[in-house]
Amino acid sequence: MKHLVLISSSVREGRMSDRTALFLKGYAEKRERVSAEILDLKAYGFPFFTERLAFQRNPSPELLDFTERFVRADGVIVVSPVYNASYPAALKNVIDVYVREWVRKPVGVVSVSSGKTPGIATIQQLQALLLKLGAWVVPAMYTVTQVETSFDPEERPAVREQAEAYADPLLDGLSEFMECASAPERKE
Ligand SMILES: Cc1cc2nc3c(=O)[nH]c(=O)nc-3n(C[C@H](O)[C@H](O)[C@H](O)COP(=O)(O)O)c2cc1C
C-alpha cells in the first residue's frame, strides 16, 4: 500500500488551511488503497533554517522525525495557504532543508485562500521551486477559495461532492506518479 504525507504548512494562530489537509487525508484514504498522515509544521515548530540536513552536525530529534516520515512517503501533498499571492516562510524553511530527498519524489500542490481568487500563483511558485529540486511535480492543481465558508473546522467541506471532484485530478496525478516512481526500471 502506498503512503502519502501531507505537509500542512500554516503555522498561524487561527489558521484554516489545516481543514483542507484533514479533508484530503480522509478523502485520499477513502478513494483508494493508500495510507496518509499529516506533517503539521505548526506542531513541529522548526527554528529558522540554518543549514541543509546533510550538513547539520546535530539535527534535532524533531527534524529527524520529520525526515524519516518525509523520506519514506511514496508521495507528498503540500497544502499551502495563500499569503500575498505566495506561500509562507514556514514552508520554504522546511523545503530548503532537503536536497537529494526531493529527487524523484512525487508531489502535488494545493493552495488555500480566504479570498475568491484561486491561489494559482502560489501553486506555480511552489511547483517551480519543487521542480528545481528534482521532484516529480504533478501538473494538476487543487485550489480552495473562501476556505472559511467552504470548509468547517471539522474538515467537512460545505459541498462534499464538489470538493472531491476538485481534488480528484490532483490525487489521480499523484497516484500515477507514485506508480511510475515505484515501477521497476525497464531493461532494453
Ligand atoms: C500574511 C497573509 C497574507 C495573505 N494574503 C492573501 C492573499 O494574497 N490572497 C488571499 O485570498 N488571502 C490571503 N490571506 C488569507 C489566507 O489565505 C487565509 O488566512 C487562509 O485561511 C489560508 O491561510 P491560513 O491557513 O493561515 O488560515 C493572507 C493571510 C495572511 C496571514
The ligand as a Tripos MOL2 file, in Angstrom:
@<TRIPOS>MOLECULE
LIG
   31    33     1     0     0
SMALL
NO_CHARGES

@<TRIPOS>ATOM
      1 C1          0.2660   37.3270    5.5670 C.3       1 LIG1
      2 C2         -1.0320   36.9230    4.9160 C.ar      1 LIG1
      3 C3         -1.2420   37.2260    3.5690 C.ar      1 LIG1
      4 C4         -2.4230   36.8230    2.9310 C.ar      1 LIG1
      5 N1         -2.5780   37.0670    1.5900 N.ar      1 LIG1
      6 C5         -3.6890   36.6230    0.9510 C.ar      1 LIG1
      7 C6         -3.8470   36.7980   -0.4550 C.ar      1 LIG1
      8 O1         -2.9720   37.2980   -1.1460 O.2       1 LIG1
      9 N2         -4.9860   36.3440   -1.0340 N.ar      1 LIG1
     10 C7         -5.9670   35.7000   -0.2980 C.ar      1 LIG1
     11 O2         -7.0080   35.2990   -0.8610 O.2       1 LIG1
     12 N3         -5.8380   35.5130    1.0340 N.ar      1 LIG1
     13 C8         -4.7240   35.9330    1.6650 C.ar      1 LIG1
     14 N4         -4.5690   35.7220    3.0180 N.ar      1 LIG1
     15 C9         -5.5890   34.9700    3.7410 C.3       1 LIG1
     16 C10        -5.2460   33.4790    3.8290 C.3       1 LIG1
     17 O3         -5.2360   32.9090    2.5560 O.3       1 LIG1
     18 C11        -6.2290   32.7970    4.7550 C.3       1 LIG1
     19 O4         -5.8650   33.0960    6.0900 O.3       1 LIG1
     20 C12        -6.4390   31.3110    4.5530 C.3       1 LIG1
     21 O5         -7.2330   30.8280    5.6050 O.3       1 LIG1
     22 C13        -5.1710   30.4370    4.4770 C.3       1 LIG1
     23 O6         -4.2430   30.7190    5.4740 O.3       1 LIG1
     24 P1         -4.2610   30.0710    6.9750 P.3       1 LIG1
     25 O7         -4.1680   28.5780    6.8350 O.co2     1 LIG1
     26 O8         -3.0770   30.6490    7.6640 O.co2     1 LIG1
     27 O9         -5.5660   30.4590    7.5880 O.co2     1 LIG1
     28 C14        -3.4100   36.1260    3.6640 C.ar      1 LIG1
     29 C15        -3.1880   35.8560    5.0340 C.ar      1 LIG1
     30 C16        -2.0210   36.2350    5.6400 C.ar      1 LIG1
     31 C17        -1.8010   35.8750    7.0850 C.3       1 LIG1
@<TRIPOS>BOND
     1     1     2 1
     2     2     3 ar
     3     2    30 ar
     4     3     4 ar
     5     4     5 ar
     6     4    28 ar
     7     5     6 ar
     8     6     7 ar
     9     6    13 1
    10     7     8 2
    11     7     9 ar
    12     9    10 ar
    13    10    11 2
    14    10    12 ar
    15    12    13 ar
    16    13    14 ar
    17    14    15 1
    18    14    28 ar
    19    15    16 1
    20    16    17 1
    21    16    18 1
    22    18    19 1
    23    18    20 1
    24    20    21 1
    25    20    22 1
    26    22    23 1
    27    23    24 1
    28    24    25 2
    29    24    26 1
    30    24    27 1
    31    28    29 ar
    32    29    30 ar
    33    30    31 1
@<TRIPOS>SUBSTRUCTURE
     1 LIG1         1 GROUP 0 **** ****
